[in-house]
Amino acid sequence: MASLVLNVFDLEEPVRFYRDLLGLEVSHRTGTAALLISGEGSQLYLRSLSPYAEHMTGGIGVHCVIWTAPSAGELRRCE
């Protein structure tokens, strides 16, 4: 997995949780988003949404996942 975008209600608890659990480092942060990265380069984007916000993916939870593969052949194998 290269990147994951996760919609959350509040940034504080998820930032602490993923930082402590997975050893991710907070790379960038705004009032409504945080980017956490691993030593290998994987990225976790946390986006804070209001509990009442409408969102095309249904609100809180996984928004999108981006996978990577070392070659086109390996990507085809994973498909």
C-alpha positions as CSV (number, residue, x, y, z in Angstrom):
1,M,0.0,0.0,0.0
2,A,1.4,3.4,-1.0
3,S,-1.3,5.8,0.4
4,L,-4.5,5.7,2.3
5,V,-7.0,8.5,2.8
6,L,-9.1,8.1,5.9
7,N,-12.0,10.4,6.9
8,V,-12.3,10.9,10.7
9,F,-14.4,13.0,13.0
10,D,-11.5,14.5,15.0
11,L,-7.8,14.5,14.2
12,E,-6.3,14.2,17.7
13,E,-7.2,10.7,18.6
14,P,-6.5,9.1,15.2
15,V,-3.2,10.9,14.9
16,R,-2.0,9.5,18.2
17,F,-3.4,6.1,17.5
18,Y,-1.7,5.6,14.2
19,R,1.5,7.3,15.3
20,D,1.8,5.0,18.3
21,L,0.4,1.8,16.8
22,L,2.2,1.9,13.5
23,G,5.2,4.1,14.3
24,L,4.2,6.7,11.8
25,E,5.6,10.2,11.8
26,V,3.5,13.3,11.4
27,S,4.9,15.0,8.3
28,H,2.3,17.8,7.7
29,R,-0.7,19.0,9.6
30,T,-3.4,21.6,9.2
31,G,-6.6,22.3,11.2
32,T,-8.5,19.7,9.2
33,A,-5.9,17.2,7.9
34,A,-2.7,15.4,8.8
35,L,-0.2,13.4,6.8
36,L,1.5,10.6,8.6
37,I,4.4,8.7,6.9
38,S,6.3,5.5,7.5
39,G,10.1,5.0,7.2
40,E,9.4,3.1,4.0
41,G,7.4,5.9,2.5
42,S,3.8,4.8,3.0
43,Q,1.4,7.6,3.6
44,L,-1.7,7.9,5.7
45,Y,-3.8,11.0,5.1
46,L,-6.4,11.8,7.9
47,R,-9.1,14.2,6.9
48,S,-11.4,15.6,9.6
49,L,-15.0,15.9,8.7
50,S,-17.9,17.2,10.7
51,P,-20.2,14.5,12.1
52,Y,-22.9,16.1,9.9
53,A,-20.8,16.4,6.7
54,E,-22.1,14.8,3.6
55,H,-19.5,12.9,1.7
56,M,-19.7,10.9,-1.5
57,T,-18.0,7.9,0.1
58,G,-20.6,7.9,2.9
59,G,-18.7,9.9,5.6
60,I,-16.3,8.5,8.1
61,G,-13.9,5.7,7.0
62,V,-11.7,4.9,4.1
63,H,-12.0,7.4,1.3
64,C,-9.4,5.8,-1.1
65,V,-6.4,3.5,-1.2
66,I,-3.5,3.7,-3.6
67,W,-1.5,0.5,-4.2
68,T,1.9,0.2,-5.8
69,A,3.9,-2.6,-7.4
70,P,7.5,-3.0,-8.3
71,S,6.7,-3.8,-12.0
72,A,3.9,-3.9,-14.5
73,G,4.0,-7.7,-14.4
74,E,3.6,-7.7,-10.6
75,L,0.7,-5.3,-10.9
76,R,-1.1,-7.5,-13.4
77,R,-0.5,-10.5,-11.1
78,C,-2.1,-8.6,-8.2
79,E,-5.1,-7.6,-10.3
